[in-house]
Amino acid sequence: MKVSRKEQERVNEWWRKHGDKMYKPLWGAIRLSSANTKEHNLRVCEICCLLLEMGVPFATEVRLSNGVRPDIVAPTHVRPIIEVLWSESEADFKQKKADKYPLELQGKWILHDAKKPFEELSIL
């Protein structure tokens, strides 16, 4: 994925601040987890394909410095974290996972309901 120098600097700065230095992300590539359902993984792919078309740098299955593993990280997107919800509801996420994110990333996510038909606007 080719991005401008300025955008790459923003991605690098975000990763230095929030990412686990032991796990270097593969920007612009999709990594899937066998722990997720097929439907969940397919929605991750759909979202990443759209981000790729939009020229938005992203990484999947990365680990943040506090050990949290978001579905998709897109540091230059309107919100840097995209969580795909399949087996959980938005309320479940907020109750069980939201507080695991660092304070500076609290609420800076898009919660995408994968049970609904995919619409581009759902991640914008």
C-alpha positions as CSV (number, residue, x, y, z in Angstrom):
1,M,0.0,0.0,0.0
2,K,1.5,3.3,-1.1
3,V,0.8,6.3,1.1
4,S,2.3,9.8,1.2
5,R,5.3,10.6,3.3
6,K,3.2,12.7,5.6
7,E,0.5,10.0,6.0
8,Q,3.2,7.4,6.7
9,E,4.6,9.7,9.4
10,R,1.2,9.8,11.0
11,V,0.9,6.0,10.9
12,N,4.4,5.5,12.4
13,E,3.7,8.1,15.1
14,W,0.4,6.4,16.1
15,W,2.0,3.0,16.2
16,R,4.9,4.3,18.3
17,K,2.4,5.7,20.8
18,H,-0.1,2.8,20.9
19,G,1.4,-0.3,19.4
20,D,3.3,-3.2,20.9
21,K,6.8,-2.9,19.7
22,M,7.3,-6.6,19.7
23,Y,4.7,-7.2,17.1
24,K,5.2,-5.2,13.9
25,P,2.0,-4.8,11.9
26,L,1.7,-5.7,8.2
27,W,0.1,-2.5,6.9
28,G,-2.3,-3.0,4.0
29,A,-2.5,-6.8,4.5
30,I,-5.3,-8.8,6.0
31,R,-4.5,-11.3,8.8
32,L,-7.4,-13.4,10.1
33,S,-7.8,-15.3,13.3
34,S,-9.1,-18.9,13.4
35,A,-10.6,-18.0,16.7
36,N,-13.2,-15.8,14.9
37,T,-16.2,-17.1,12.9
38,K,-16.2,-17.3,9.2
39,E,-18.8,-14.5,9.1
40,H,-16.6,-12.3,11.3
41,N,-13.5,-12.8,9.2
42,L,-15.4,-12.2,5.9
43,R,-16.7,-8.9,7.2
44,V,-13.1,-7.9,8.3
45,C,-12.1,-8.6,4.6
46,E,-14.9,-6.5,3.2
47,I,-14.0,-3.6,5.4
48,C,-10.3,-3.9,4.6
49,C,-11.0,-4.0,0.9
50,L,-12.9,-0.7,1.2
51,L,-10.1,0.9,3.2
52,L,-7.7,-0.3,0.6
53,E,-9.8,1.3,-2.2
54,M,-9.9,4.5,-0.2
55,G,-6.2,4.5,0.3
56,V,-6.5,4.3,4.1
57,P,-3.6,2.4,5.8
58,F,-4.8,-0.4,8.0
59,A,-3.6,-3.5,9.8
60,T,-5.5,-6.4,11.3
61,E,-4.9,-8.7,14.3
62,V,-2.3,-6.3,15.7
63,R,-1.5,-6.0,19.4
64,L,-1.5,-2.7,21.2
65,S,1.0,-1.8,23.9
66,N,-1.5,-2.9,26.6
67,G,-2.2,-6.2,25.0
68,V,-5.6,-5.3,23.4
69,R,-6.0,-6.8,19.9
70,P,-8.5,-4.7,17.8
71,D,-9.9,-6.3,14.7
72,I,-8.7,-3.4,12.5
73,V,-6.4,-0.5,13.2
74,A,-6.5,2.4,10.7
75,P,-4.6,5.3,12.3
76,T,-5.4,7.9,9.7
77,H,-9.1,7.0,9.4
78,V,-11.9,9.0,11.1
79,R,-11.6,6.7,14.1
80,P,-8.5,4.6,14.4
81,I,-10.1,1.4,15.7
82,I,-12.7,-0.8,13.9
83,E,-14.3,-3.6,15.9
84,V,-16.4,-6.1,14.0
85,L,-19.2,-7.4,16.2
86,W,-20.6,-10.8,15.2
87,S,-21.1,-12.9,18.3
88,E,-21.5,-9.9,20.6
89,S,-23.6,-6.8,20.8
90,E,-22.5,-3.2,21.1
91,A,-23.6,-3.4,24.8
92,D,-21.5,-6.5,25.3
93,F,-18.4,-4.8,23.8
94,K,-18.8,-1.7,26.0
95,Q,-19.4,-3.8,29.1
96,K,-16.6,-6.4,28.5
97,K,-13.9,-4.9,26.3
98,A,-14.1,-1.1,26.1
99,D,-12.4,-0.5,29.4
100,K,-9.4,-2.6,28.2
101,Y,-8.4,0.1,25.7
102,P,-6.0,2.8,26.9
103,L,-7.8,6.0,28.0
104,E,-6.6,8.0,25.0
105,L,-8.3,5.5,22.7
106,Q,-11.6,5.2,24.7
107,G,-14.5,5.8,22.3
108,K,-12.2,6.2,19.3
109,W,-13.6,3.2,17.6
110,I,-16.3,2.2,15.1
111,L,-18.4,-0.7,16.3
112,H,-19.5,-2.5,13.1
113,D,-22.4,-4.9,13.4
114,A,-21.5,-7.7,11.0
115,K,-25.0,-9.2,11.2
116,K,-26.4,-6.3,9.2
117,P,-25.8,-6.1,5.4
118,F,-22.5,-4.3,4.6
119,E,-22.8,-0.6,3.9
120,E,-19.8,1.6,3.2
121,L,-21.2,4.3,5.4
122,S,-21.1,2.0,8.4
123,I,-17.3,2.6,8.7
124,L,-17.2,6.3,7.8
